[in-house]
Amino acid sequence: MKVSNLDHLGIVAGIIDEMGIEEQINTRIGRSSREKVSAGVIVKAMFLNGLGFVSAPLYMFSKFFEGKPTEHLLGEGITA
């Protein structure tokens, strides 16, 4: 069994999904076949990071998602 800390991020991710922000961004920007992660998912991750790790510099972005259920929050196959 693996336990991950979801905190308030699950609610925020759910609201982002319900509002369709990720799809709107992907529609407007488009998607390249070379991308591993879409622009919409990146913006969603930035929202989540901004609401939980504000005082850290951007190069620590991946550290924020360590220990969090990224596949549940951002999508299948996405890891910290």
PDB file with SEQRES, HELIX, SHEET and CRYST1 records, atoms N, CA, C and O in Angstrom:
SEQRES   1 A   80  MET LYS VAL SER ASN LEU ASP HIS LEU GLY ILE VAL ALA          
SEQRES   2 A   80  GLY ILE ILE ASP GLU MET GLY ILE GLU GLU GLN ILE ASN          
SEQRES   3 A   80  THR ARG ILE GLY ARG SER SER ARG GLU LYS VAL SER ALA          
SEQRES   4 A   80  GLY VAL ILE VAL LYS ALA MET PHE LEU ASN GLY LEU GLY          
SEQRES   5 A   80  PHE VAL SER ALA PRO LEU TYR MET PHE SER LYS PHE PHE          
SEQRES   6 A   80  GLU GLY LYS PRO THR GLU HIS LEU LEU GLY GLU GLY ILE          
SEQRES   7 A   80  THR ALA                                                      
HELIX    1 AA1 LEU A    9  MET A   19  1                                  11    
HELIX    2 AA2 ILE A   21  ILE A   29  1                                   9    
HELIX    3 AA3 ALA A   39  GLY A   50  1                                  12    
HELIX    4 AA4 LEU A   58  MET A   60  5                                   3    
HELIX    5 AA5 PHE A   61  PHE A   65  1                                   5    
HELIX    6 AA6 THR A   70  LEU A   74  1                                   5    
CRYST1    1.000    1.000    1.000  90.00  90.00  90.00 P 1           1          
ATOM      1  N   MET A   1       0.831  -1.157   0.000  1.00  0.00           N  
ATOM      2  CA  MET A   1       0.000   0.000   0.000  1.00  0.00           C  
ATOM      3  C   MET A   1       0.888   1.237   0.000  1.00  0.00           C  
ATOM      4  O   MET A   1       1.890   1.301   0.713  1.00  0.00           O  
ATOM      5  N   LYS A   2       0.505   2.216  -0.811  1.00  0.00           N  
ATOM      6  CA  LYS A   2       1.233   3.470  -0.870  1.00  0.00           C  
ATOM      7  C   LYS A   2       0.285   4.595  -0.480  1.00  0.00           C  
ATOM      8  O   LYS A   2      -0.806   4.712  -1.038  1.00  0.00           O  
ATOM      9  N   VAL A   3       0.694   5.415   0.468  1.00  0.00           N  
ATOM     10  CA  VAL A   3      -0.127   6.520   0.947  1.00  0.00           C  
ATOM     11  C   VAL A   3       0.441   7.822   0.397  1.00  0.00           C  
ATOM     12  O   VAL A   3       1.646   8.064   0.470  1.00  0.00           O  
ATOM     13  N   SER A   4      -0.435   8.659  -0.153  1.00  0.00           N  
ATOM     14  CA  SER A   4      -0.033   9.969  -0.678  1.00  0.00           C  
ATOM     15  C   SER A   4      -0.868  11.048  -0.018  1.00  0.00           C  
ATOM     16  O   SER A   4      -2.035  10.835   0.309  1.00  0.00           O  
ATOM     17  N   ASN A   5      -0.261  12.205   0.174  1.00  0.00           N  
ATOM     18  CA  ASN A   5      -0.936  13.337   0.799  1.00  0.00           C  
ATOM     19  C   ASN A   5      -1.613  14.175  -0.279  1.00  0.00           C  
ATOM     20  O   ASN A   5      -0.944  14.740  -1.144  1.00  0.00           O  
ATOM     21  N   LEU A   6      -2.936  14.255  -0.226  1.00  0.00           N  
ATOM     22  CA  LEU A   6      -3.696  14.983  -1.236  1.00  0.00           C  
ATOM     23  C   LEU A   6      -4.020  16.409  -0.792  1.00  0.00           C  
ATOM     24  O   LEU A   6      -4.140  17.302  -1.632  1.00  0.00           O  
ATOM     25  N   ASP A   7      -4.165  16.636   0.524  1.00  0.00           N  
ATOM     26  CA  ASP A   7      -4.512  17.951   1.079  1.00  0.00           C  
ATOM     27  C   ASP A   7      -5.715  18.553   0.341  1.00  0.00           C  
ATOM     28  O   ASP A   7      -6.682  17.857   0.033  1.00  0.00           O  
ATOM     29  N   HIS A   8      -5.635  19.845   0.068  1.00  0.00           N  
ATOM     30  CA  HIS A   8      -6.707  20.560  -0.620  1.00  0.00           C  
ATOM     31  C   HIS A   8      -6.571  20.478  -2.138  1.00  0.00           C  
ATOM     32  O   HIS A   8      -7.441  20.955  -2.866  1.00  0.00           O  
ATOM     33  N   LEU A   9      -5.491  19.879  -2.614  1.00  0.00           N  
ATOM     34  CA  LEU A   9      -5.208  19.872  -4.050  1.00  0.00           C  
ATOM     35  C   LEU A   9      -6.222  19.076  -4.850  1.00  0.00           C  
ATOM     36  O   LEU A   9      -6.465  19.378  -6.018  1.00  0.00           O  
ATOM     37  N   GLY A  10      -6.818  18.060  -4.232  1.00  0.00           N  
ATOM     38  CA  GLY A  10      -7.839  17.274  -4.926  1.00  0.00           C  
ATOM     39  C   GLY A  10      -9.065  18.112  -5.257  1.00  0.00           C  
ATOM     40  O   GLY A  10      -9.641  17.983  -6.337  1.00  0.00           O  
ATOM     41  N   ILE A  11      -9.457  18.966  -4.326  1.00  0.00           N  
ATOM     42  CA  ILE A  11     -10.604  19.854  -4.565  1.00  0.00           C  
ATOM     43  C   ILE A  11     -10.276  20.846  -5.677  1.00  0.00           C  
ATOM     44  O   ILE A  11     -11.088  21.073  -6.574  1.00  0.00           O  
ATOM     45  N   VAL A  12      -9.098  21.429  -5.617  1.00  0.00           N  
ATOM     46  CA  VAL A  12      -8.688  22.407  -6.630  1.00  0.00           C  
ATOM     47  C   VAL A  12      -8.603  21.746  -8.002  1.00  0.00           C  
ATOM     48  O   VAL A  12      -9.086  22.308  -8.985  1.00  0.00           O  
ATOM     49  N   ALA A  13      -7.995  20.557  -8.084  1.00  0.00           N  
ATOM     50  CA  ALA A  13      -7.894  19.844  -9.354  1.00  0.00           C  
ATOM     51  C   ALA A  13      -9.277  19.505  -9.895  1.00  0.00           C  
ATOM     52  O   ALA A  13      -9.514  19.593 -11.100  1.00  0.00           O  
ATOM     53  N   GLY A  14     -10.187  19.119  -9.011  1.00  0.00           N  
ATOM     54  CA  GLY A  14     -11.551  18.811  -9.430  1.00  0.00           C  
ATOM     55  C   GLY A  14     -12.275  20.024  -9.988  1.00  0.00           C  
ATOM     56  O   GLY A  14     -13.005  19.915 -10.973  1.00  0.00           O  
ATOM     57  N   ILE A  15     -12.080  21.174  -9.366  1.00  0.00           N  
ATOM     58  CA  ILE A  15     -12.707  22.412  -9.842  1.00  0.00           C  
ATOM     59  C   ILE A  15     -12.125  22.805 -11.200  1.00  0.00           C  
ATOM     60  O   ILE A  15     -12.859  23.226 -12.094  1.00  0.00           O  
ATOM     61  N   ILE A  16     -10.816  22.667 -11.352  1.00  0.00           N  
ATOM     62  CA  ILE A  16     -10.176  22.964 -12.639  1.00  0.00           C  
ATOM     63  C   ILE A  16     -10.743  22.050 -13.721  1.00  0.00           C  
ATOM     64  O   ILE A  16     -11.021  22.501 -14.831  1.00  0.00           O  
ATOM     65  N   ASP A  17     -10.915  20.772 -13.405  1.00  0.00           N  
ATOM     66  CA  ASP A  17     -11.488  19.820 -14.365  1.00  0.00           C  
ATOM     67  C   ASP A  17     -12.936  20.175 -14.692  1.00  0.00           C  
ATOM     68  O   ASP A  17     -13.349  20.133 -15.851  1.00  0.00           O  
ATOM     69  N   GLU A  18     -13.698  20.525 -13.663  1.00  0.00           N  
ATOM     70  CA  GLU A  18     -15.112  20.850 -13.855  1.00  0.00           C  
ATOM     71  C   GLU A  18     -15.289  22.099 -14.710  1.00  0.00           C  
ATOM     72  O   GLU A  18     -16.211  22.178 -15.522  1.00  0.00           O  
ATOM     73  N   MET A  19     -14.412  23.063 -14.527  1.00  0.00           N  
ATOM     74  CA  MET A  19     -14.486  24.295 -15.317  1.00  0.00           C  
ATOM     75  C   MET A  19     -13.988  24.091 -16.744  1.00  0.00           C  
ATOM     76  O   MET A  19     -14.293  24.901 -17.620  1.00  0.00           O  
ATOM     77  N   GLY A  20     -13.233  23.035 -16.993  1.00  0.00           N  
ATOM     78  CA  GLY A  20     -12.727  22.755 -18.334  1.00  0.00           C  
ATOM     79  C   GLY A  20     -11.552  23.616 -18.739  1.00  0.00           C  
ATOM     80  O   GLY A  20     -11.319  23.827 -19.929  1.00  0.00           O  
ATOM     81  N   ILE A  21     -10.812  24.114 -17.771  1.00  0.00           N  
ATOM     82  CA  ILE A  21      -9.690  25.012 -18.067  1.00  0.00           C  
ATOM     83  C   ILE A  21      -8.625  24.301 -18.899  1.00  0.00           C  
ATOM     84  O   ILE A  21      -8.104  24.861 -19.863  1.00  0.00           O  
ATOM     85  N   GLU A  22      -8.311  23.079 -18.524  1.00  0.00           N  
ATOM     86  CA  GLU A  22      -7.275  22.324 -19.237  1.00  0.00           C  
ATOM     87  C   GLU A  22      -7.650  22.143 -20.713  1.00  0.00           C  
ATOM     88  O   GLU A  22      -6.809  22.338 -21.590  1.00  0.00           O  
ATOM     89  N   GLU A  23      -8.892  21.775 -20.989  1.00  0.00           N  
ATOM     90  CA  GLU A  23      -9.336  21.566 -22.371  1.00  0.00           C  
ATOM     91  C   GLU A  23      -9.347  22.872 -23.157  1.00  0.00           C  
ATOM     92  O   GLU A  23      -8.986  22.893 -24.334  1.00  0.00           O  
ATOM     93  N   GLN A  24      -9.762  23.966 -22.510  1.00  0.00           N  
ATOM     94  CA  GLN A  24      -9.781  25.263 -23.189  1.00  0.00           C  
ATOM     95  C   GLN A  24      -8.379  25.687 -23.603  1.00  0.00           C  
ATOM     96  O   GLN A  24      -8.177  26.179 -24.713  1.00  0.00           O  
ATOM     97  N   ILE A  25      -7.423  25.500 -22.721  1.00  0.00           N  
ATOM     98  CA  ILE A  25      -6.034  25.856 -23.039  1.00  0.00           C  
ATOM     99  C   ILE A  25      -5.513  24.980 -24.164  1.00  0.00           C  
ATOM    100  O   ILE A  25      -4.891  25.480 -25.101  1.00  0.00           O  
ATOM    101  N   ASN A  26      -5.759  23.678 -24.081  1.00  0.00           N  
ATOM    102  CA  ASN A  26      -5.293  22.769 -25.131  1.00  0.00           C  
ATOM    103  C   ASN A  26      -5.932  23.085 -26.479  1.00  0.00           C  
ATOM    104  O   ASN A  26      -5.282  22.947 -27.516  1.00  0.00           O  
ATOM    105  N   THR A  27      -7.185  23.505 -26.479  1.00  0.00           N  
ATOM    106  CA  THR A  27      -7.868  23.856 -27.722  1.00  0.00           C  
ATOM    107  C   THR A  27      -7.259  25.103 -28.340  1.00  0.00           C  
ATOM    108  O   THR A  27      -7.037  25.161 -29.549  1.00  0.00           O  
ATOM    109  N   ARG A  28      -6.994  26.091 -27.515  1.00  0.00           N  
ATOM    110  CA  ARG A  28      -6.470  27.360 -28.036  1.00  0.00           C  
ATOM    111  C   ARG A  28      -5.003  27.266 -28.449  1.00  0.00           C  
ATOM    112  O   ARG A  28      -4.606  27.854 -29.455  1.00  0.00           O  
ATOM    113  N   ILE A  29      -4.205  26.542 -27.693  1.00  0.00           N  
ATOM    114  CA  ILE A  29      -2.773  26.457 -27.988  1.00  0.00           C  
ATOM    115  C   ILE A  29      -2.475  25.365 -29.002  1.00  0.00           C  
ATOM    116  O   ILE A  29      -1.580  25.511 -29.834  1.00  0.00           O  
ATOM    117  N   GLY A  30      -3.223  24.273 -28.933  1.00  0.00           N  
ATOM    118  CA  GLY A  30      -2.962  23.145 -29.812  1.00  0.00           C  
ATOM    119  C   GLY A  30      -2.029  22.159 -29.135  1.00  0.00           C  
ATOM    120  O   GLY A  30      -1.575  22.375 -28.012  1.00  0.00           O  
ATOM    121  N   ARG A  31      -1.753  21.075 -29.841  1.00  0.00           N  
ATOM    122  CA  ARG A  31      -0.920  20.024 -29.263  1.00  0.00           C  
ATOM    123  C   ARG A  31       0.041  19.510 -30.319  1.00  0.00           C  
ATOM    124  O   ARG A  31      -0.362  19.237 -31.449  1.00  0.00           O  
ATOM    125  N   SER A  32       1.297  19.377 -29.961  1.00  0.00           N  
ATOM    126  CA  SER A  32       2.317  18.838 -30.853  1.00  0.00           C  
ATOM    127  C   SER A  32       2.516  17.356 -30.545  1.00  0.00           C  
ATOM    128  O   SER A  32       2.344  16.926 -29.404  1.00  0.00           O  
ATOM    129  N   SER A  33       2.874  16.592 -31.547  1.00  0.00           N  
ATOM    130  CA  SER A  33       3.103  15.156 -31.337  1.00  0.00           C  
ATOM    131  C   SER A  33       4.349  14.902 -30.496  1.00  0.00           C  
ATOM    132  O   SER A  33       4.516  13.806 -29.960  1.00  0.00           O  
ATOM    133  N   ARG A  34       5.230  15.901 -30.372  1.00  0.00           N  
ATOM    134  CA  ARG A  34       6.453  15.744 -29.587  1.00  0.00           C  
ATOM    135  C   ARG A  34       6.252  16.016 -28.099  1.00  0.00           C  
ATOM    136  O   ARG A  34       7.131  15.715 -27.292  1.00  0.00           O  
ATOM    137  N   GLU A  35       5.104  16.582 -27.728  1.00  0.00           N  
ATOM    138  CA  GLU A  35       4.845  16.911 -26.328  1.00  0.00           C  
ATOM    139  C   GLU A  35       4.602  15.654 -25.505  1.00  0.00           C  
ATOM    140  O   GLU A  35       3.914  14.735 -25.949  1.00  0.00           O  
ATOM    141  N   LYS A  36       5.169  15.620 -24.313  1.00  0.00           N  
ATOM    142  CA  LYS A  36       4.880  14.548 -23.371  1.00  0.00           C  
ATOM    143  C   LYS A  36       3.703  14.927 -22.492  1.00  0.00           C  
ATOM    144  O   LYS A  36       2.918  14.069 -22.085  1.00  0.00           O  
ATOM    145  N   VAL A  37       3.582  16.224 -22.199  1.00  0.00           N  
ATOM    146  CA  VAL A  37       2.511  16.749 -21.360  1.00  0.00           C  
ATOM    147  C   VAL A  37       1.931  17.971 -22.059  1.00  0.00           C  
ATOM    148  O   VAL A  37       2.679  18.804 -22.572  1.00  0.00           O  
ATOM    149  N   SER A  38       0.610  18.085 -22.084  1.00  0.00           N  
ATOM    150  CA  SER A  38      -0.032  19.206 -22.780  1.00  0.00           C  
ATOM    151  C   SER A  38       0.115  20.505 -21.983  1.00  0.00           C  
ATOM    152  O   SER A  38       0.412  20.492 -20.788  1.00  0.00           O  
ATOM    153  N   ALA A  39      -0.097  21.602 -22.665  1.00  0.00           N  
ATOM    154  CA  ALA A  39      -0.018  22.919 -22.021  1.00  0.00           C  
ATOM    155  C   ALA A  39      -1.087  23.060 -20.940  1.00  0.00           C  
ATOM    156  O   ALA A  39      -0.849  23.695 -19.913  1.00  0.00           O  
ATOM    157  N   GLY A  40      -2.254  22.476 -21.165  1.00  0.00           N  
ATOM    158  CA  GLY A  40      -3.323  22.534 -20.173  1.00  0.00           C  
ATOM    159  C   GLY A  40      -2.940  21.854 -18.872  1.00  0.00           C  
ATOM    160  O   GLY A  40      -3.250  22.356 -17.791  1.00  0.00           O  
ATOM    161  N   VAL A  41      -2.270  20.714 -18.967  1.00  0.00           N  
ATOM    162  CA  VAL A  41      -1.824  19.993 -17.767  1.00  0.00           C  
ATOM    163  C   VAL A  41      -0.748  20.796 -17.048  1.00  0.00           C  
ATOM    164  O   VAL A  41      -0.709  20.823 -15.818  1.00  0.00           O  
ATOM    165  N   ILE A  42       0.117  21.445 -17.803  1.00  0.00           N  
ATOM    166  CA  ILE A  42       1.175  22.261 -17.189  1.00  0.00           C  
ATOM    167  C   ILE A  42       0.567  23.437 -16.419  1.00  0.00           C  
ATOM    168  O   ILE A  42       1.000  23.745 -15.309  1.00  0.00           O  
ATOM    169  N   VAL A  43      -0.431  24.088 -17.008  1.00  0.00           N  
ATOM    170  CA  VAL A  43      -1.080  25.209 -16.318  1.00  0.00           C  
ATOM    171  C   VAL A  43      -1.801  24.700 -15.071  1.00  0.00           C  
ATOM    172  O   VAL A  43      -1.781  25.362 -14.033  1.00  0.00           O  
ATOM    173  N   LYS A  44      -2.433  23.542 -15.163  1.00  0.00           N  
ATOM    174  CA  LYS A  44      -3.095  22.945 -13.994  1.00  0.00           C  
ATOM    175  C   LYS A  44      -2.075  22.677 -12.891  1.00  0.00           C  
ATOM    176  O   LYS A  44      -2.340  22.952 -11.721  1.00  0.00           O  
ATOM    177  N   ALA A  45      -0.923  22.146 -13.254  1.00  0.00           N  
ATOM    178  CA  ALA A  45       0.139  21.883 -12.276  1.00  0.00           C  
ATOM    179  C   ALA A  45       0.644  23.187 -11.665  1.00  0.00           C  
ATOM    180  O   ALA A  45       0.971  23.229 -10.479  1.00  0.00           O  
ATOM    181  N   MET A  46       0.710  24.252 -12.468  1.00  0.00           N  
ATOM    182  CA  MET A  46       1.150  25.544 -11.946  1.00  0.00           C  
ATOM    183  C   MET A  46       0.139  26.105 -10.949  1.00  0.00           C  
ATOM    184  O   MET A  46       0.529  26.682  -9.934  1.00  0.00           O  
ATOM    185  N   PHE A  47      -1.156  25.942 -11.226  1.00  0.00           N  
ATOM    186  CA  PHE A  47      -2.188  26.348 -10.258  1.00  0.00           C  
ATOM    187  C   PHE A  47      -2.005  25.608  -8.945  1.00  0.00           C  
ATOM    188  O   PHE A  47      -1.999  26.215  -7.874  1.00  0.00           O  
ATOM    189  N   LEU A  48      -1.855  24.294  -9.035  1.00  0.00           N  
ATOM    190  CA  LEU A  48      -1.714  23.477  -7.830  1.00  0.00           C  
ATOM    191  C   LEU A  48      -0.456  23.853  -7.056  1.00  0.00           C  
ATOM    192  O   LEU A  48      -0.478  23.933  -5.828  1.00  0.00           O  
ATOM    193  N   ASN A  49       0.632  24.081  -7.769  1.00  0.00           N  
ATOM    194  CA  ASN A  49       1.888  24.477  -7.131  1.00  0.00           C  
ATOM    195  C   ASN A  49       1.745  25.838  -6.464  1.00  0.00           C  
ATOM    196  O   ASN A  49       2.229  26.041  -5.350  1.00  0.00           O  
ATOM    197  N   GLY A  50       1.089  26.760  -7.137  1.00  0.00           N  
ATOM    198  CA  GLY A  50       0.924  28.104  -6.594  1.00  0.00           C  
ATOM    199  C   GLY A  50       0.078  28.144  -5.337  1.00  0.00           C  
ATOM    200  O   GLY A  50       0.221  29.049  -4.514  1.00  0.00           O  
ATOM    201  N   LEU A  51      -0.802  27.165  -5.187  1.00  0.00           N  
ATOM    202  CA  LEU A  51      -1.666  27.140  -4.011  1.00  0.00           C  
ATOM    203  C   LEU A  51      -1.072  26.339  -2.862  1.00  0.00           C  
ATOM    204  O   LEU A  51      -1.699  26.205  -1.811  1.00  0.00           O  
ATOM    205  N   GLY A  52       0.126  25.806  -3.048  1.00  0.00           N  
ATOM    206  CA  GLY A  52       0.667  25.000  -1.978  1.00  0.00           C  
ATOM    207  C   GLY A  52       2.144  25.161  -1.695  1.00  0.00           C  
ATOM    208  O   GLY A  52       2.638  24.614  -0.709  1.00  0.00           O  
ATOM    209  N   PHE A  53       2.866  25.892  -2.525  1.00  0.00           N  
ATOM    210  CA  PHE A  53       4.320  25.946  -2.386  1.00  0.00           C  
ATOM    211  C   PHE A  53       4.815  27.314  -2.837  1.00  0.00           C  
ATOM    212  O   PHE A  53       5.823  27.408  -3.539  1.00  0.00           O  
ATOM    213  N   VAL A  54       4.130  28.355  -2.448  1.00  0.00           N  
ATOM    214  CA  VAL A  54       4.309  29.690  -2.998  1.00  0.00           C  
ATOM    215  C   VAL A  54       5.707  30.260  -2.789  1.00  0.00           C  
ATOM    216  O   VAL A  54       6.232  30.934  -3.676  1.00  0.00           O  
ATOM    217  N   SER A  55       6.317  30.006  -1.644  1.00  0.00           N  
ATOM    218  CA  SER A  55       7.574  30.679  -1.335  1.00  0.00           C  
ATOM    219  C   SER A  55       8.809  30.028  -1.967  1.00  0.00           C  
ATOM    220  O   SER A  55       9.913  30.552  -1.823  1.00  0.00           O  
ATOM    221  N   ALA A  56       8.648  28.916  -2.652  1.00  0.00           N  
ATOM    222  CA  ALA A  56       9.797  28.219  -3.246  1.00  0.00           C  
ATOM    223  C   ALA A  56      10.047  28.696  -4.678  1.00  0.00           C  
ATOM    224  O   ALA A  56       9.101  29.056  -5.379  1.00  0.00           O  
ATOM    225  N   PRO A  57      11.299  28.702  -5.118  1.00  0.00           N  
ATOM    226  CA  PRO A  57      11.613  29.086  -6.491  1.00  0.00           C  
ATOM    227  C   PRO A  57      11.111  28.046  -7.497  1.00  0.00           C  
ATOM    228  O   PRO A  57      10.854  26.895  -7.141  1.00  0.00           O  
ATOM    229  N   LEU A  58      10.977  28.468  -8.754  1.00  0.00           N  
ATOM    230  CA  LEU A  58      10.421  27.583  -9.782  1.00  0.00           C  
ATOM    231  C   LEU A  58      11.261  26.332 -10.043  1.00  0.00           C  
ATOM    232  O   LEU A  58      10.711  25.309 -10.449  1.00  0.00           O  
ATOM    233  N   TYR A  59      12.564  26.383  -9.823  1.00  0.00           N  
ATOM    234  CA  TYR A  59      13.366  25.188 -10.071  1.00  0.00           C  
ATOM    235  C   TYR A  59      13.048  24.082  -9.076  1.00  0.00           C  
ATOM    236  O   TYR A  59      13.492  22.949  -9.261  1.00  0.00           O  
ATOM    237  N   MET A  60      12.290  24.380  -8.024  1.00  0.00           N  
ATOM    238  CA  MET A  60      11.864  23.377  -7.051  1.00  0.00           C  
ATOM    239  C   MET A  60      10.488  22.804  -7.403  1.00  0.00           C  
ATOM    240  O   MET A  60       9.897  22.075  -6.607  1.00  0.00           O  
ATOM    241  N   PHE A  61       9.983  23.132  -8.589  1.00  0.00           N  
ATOM    242  CA  PHE A  61       8.636  22.743  -9.015  1.00  0.00           C  
ATOM    243  C   PHE A  61       8.394  21.241  -8.867  1.00  0.00           C  
ATOM    244  O   PHE A  61       7.357  20.840  -8.337  1.00  0.00           O  
ATOM    245  N   SER A  62       9.316  20.413  -9.317  1.00  0.00           N  
ATOM    246  CA  SER A  62       9.115  18.962  -9.240  1.00  0.00           C  
ATOM    247  C   SER A  62       9.141  18.464  -7.797  1.00  0.00           C  
ATOM    248  O   SER A  62       8.503  17.458  -7.486  1.00  0.00           O  
ATOM    249  N   LYS A  63       9.861  19.142  -6.919  1.00  0.00           N  
ATOM    250  CA  LYS A  63       9.914  18.746  -5.501  1.00  0.00           C  
ATOM    251  C   LYS A  63       8.541  18.855  -4.855  1.00  0.00           C  
ATOM    252  O   LYS A  63       8.200  18.062  -3.977  1.00  0.00           O  
ATOM    253  N   PHE A  64       7.743  19.844  -5.289  1.00  0.00           N  
ATOM    254  CA  PHE A  64       6.411  20.034  -4.736  1.00  0.00           C  
ATOM    255  C   PHE A  64       5.547  18.793  -4.939  1.00  0.00           C  
ATOM    256  O   PHE A  64       4.767  18.429  -4.059  1.00  0.00           O  
ATOM    257  N   PHE A  65       5.682  18.147  -6.084  1.00  0.00           N  
ATOM    258  CA  PHE A  65       4.827  17.016  -6.421  1.00  0.00           C  
ATOM    259  C   PHE A  65       5.335  15.682  -5.886  1.00  0.00           C  
ATOM    260  O   PHE A  65       4.646  14.670  -6.018  1.00  0.00           O  
ATOM    261  N   GLU A  66       6.527  15.657  -5.284  1.00  0.00           N  
ATOM    262  CA  GLU A  66       7.009  14.415  -4.677  1.00  0.00           C  
ATOM    263  C   GLU A  66       6.140  14.081  -3.474  1.00  0.00           C  
ATOM    264  O   GLU A  66       5.902  14.931  -2.616  1.00  0.00           O  
ATOM    265  N   GLY A  67       5.668  12.844  -3.414  1.00  0.00           N  
ATOM    266  CA  GLY A  67       4.811  12.414  -2.317  1.00  0.00           C  
ATOM    267  C   GLY A  67       3.345  12.737  -2.519  1.00  0.00           C  
ATOM    268  O   GLY A  67       2.517  12.447  -1.656  1.00  0.00           O  
ATOM    269  N   LYS A  68       3.016  13.341  -3.662  1.00  0.00           N  
ATOM    270  CA  LYS A  68       1.626  13.652  -3.976  1.00  0.00           C  
ATOM    271  C   LYS A  68       1.156  12.722  -5.100  1.00  0.00           C  
ATOM    272  O   LYS A  68       1.964  12.312  -5.933  1.00  0.00           O  
ATOM    273  N   PRO A  69      -0.109  12.391  -5.132  1.00  0.00           N  
ATOM    274  CA  PRO A  69      -0.625  11.482  -6.171  1.00  0.00           C  
ATOM    275  C   PRO A  69      -0.777  12.204  -7.509  1.00  0.00           C  
ATOM    276  O   PRO A  69      -1.889  12.561  -7.897  1.00  0.00           O  
ATOM    277  N   THR A  70       0.322  12.418  -8.208  1.00  0.00           N  
ATOM    278  CA  THR A  70       0.299  13.203  -9.443  1.00  0.00           C  
ATOM    279  C   THR A  70      -0.568  12.570 -10.528  1.00  0.00           C  
ATOM    280  O   THR A  70      -1.214  13.283 -11.296  1.00  0.00           O  
ATOM    281  N   GLU A  71      -0.588  11.252 -10.598  1.00  0.00           N  
ATOM    282  CA  GLU A  71      -1.434  10.616 -11.607  1.00  0.00           C  
ATOM    283  C   GLU A  71      -2.903  10.892 -11.314  1.00  0.00           C  
ATOM    284  O   GLU A  71      -3.700  11.028 -12.242  1.00  0.00           O  
ATOM    285  N   HIS A  72      -3.264  10.975 -10.070  1.00  0.00           N  
ATOM    286  CA  HIS A  72      -4.645  11.277  -9.702  1.00  0.00           C  
ATOM    287  C   HIS A  72      -4.964  12.743  -9.950  1.00  0.00           C  
ATOM    288  O   HIS A  72      -6.065  13.071 -10.394  1.00  0.00           O  
ATOM    289  N   LEU A  73      -4.016  13.628  -9.668  1.00  0.00           N  
ATOM    290  CA  LEU A  73      -4.249  15.061  -9.811  1.00  0.00           C  
ATOM    291  C   LEU A  73      -4.128  15.537 -11.255  1.00  0.00           C  
ATOM    292  O   LEU A  73      -4.939  16.349 -11.700  1.00  0.00           O  
ATOM    293  N   LEU A  74      -3.138  15.052 -11.993  1.00  0.00           N  
ATOM    294  CA  LEU A  74      -2.821  15.604 -13.307  1.00  0.00           C  
ATOM    295  C   LEU A  74      -3.125  14.675 -14.479  1.00  0.00           C  
ATOM    296  O   LEU A  74      -3.358  15.143 -15.593  1.00  0.00           O  
ATOM    297  N   GLY A  75      -3.126  13.366 -14.239  1.00  0.00           N  
ATOM    298  CA  GLY A  75      -3.436  12.442 -15.324  1.00  0.00           C  
ATOM    299  C   GLY A  75      -2.540  11.224 -15.330  1.00  0.00           C  
ATOM    300  O   GLY A  75      -1.467  11.216 -14.726  1.00  0.00           O  
ATOM    301  N   GLU A  76      -2.989  10.215 -16.010  1.00  0.00           N  
ATOM    302  CA  GLU A  76      -2.295   8.930 -16.081  1.00  0.00           C  
ATOM    303  C   GLU A  76      -0.889   9.079 -16.673  1.00  0.00           C  
ATOM    304  O   GLU A  76      -0.709   9.716 -17.711  1.00  0.00           O  
ATOM    305  N   GLY A  77       0.077   8.500 -16.017  1.00  0.00           N  
ATOM    306  CA  GLY A  77       1.450   8.481 -16.500  1.00  0.00           C  
ATOM    307  C   GLY A  77       2.270   9.707 -16.141  1.00  0.00           C  
ATOM    308  O   GLY A  77       3.441   9.781 -16.514  1.00  0.00           O  
ATOM    309  N   ILE A  78       1.706  10.662 -15.438  1.00  0.00           N  
ATOM    310  CA  ILE A  78       2.438  11.874 -15.070  1.00  0.00           C  
ATOM    311  C   ILE A  78       2.995  11.689 -13.664  1.00  0.00           C  
ATOM    312  O   ILE A  78       2.254  11.415 -12.720  1.00  0.00           O  
ATOM    313  N   THR A  79       4.311  11.843 -13.538  1.00  0.00           N  
ATOM    314  CA  THR A  79       4.977  11.675 -12.246  1.00  0.00           C  
ATOM    315  C   THR A  79       5.726  12.954 -11.900  1.00  0.00           C  
ATOM    316  O   THR A  79       5.906  13.841 -12.734  1.00  0.00           O  
ATOM    317  N   ALA A  80       6.157  13.021 -10.642  1.00  0.00           N  
ATOM    318  CA  ALA A  80       6.904  14.208 -10.207  1.00  0.00           C  
ATOM    319  C   ALA A  80       8.211  14.310 -10.962  1.00  0.00           C  
ATOM    320  O   ALA A  80       8.982  15.242 -10.738  1.00  0.00           O  
TER     321      ALA A  80                                                      
END                                                                             
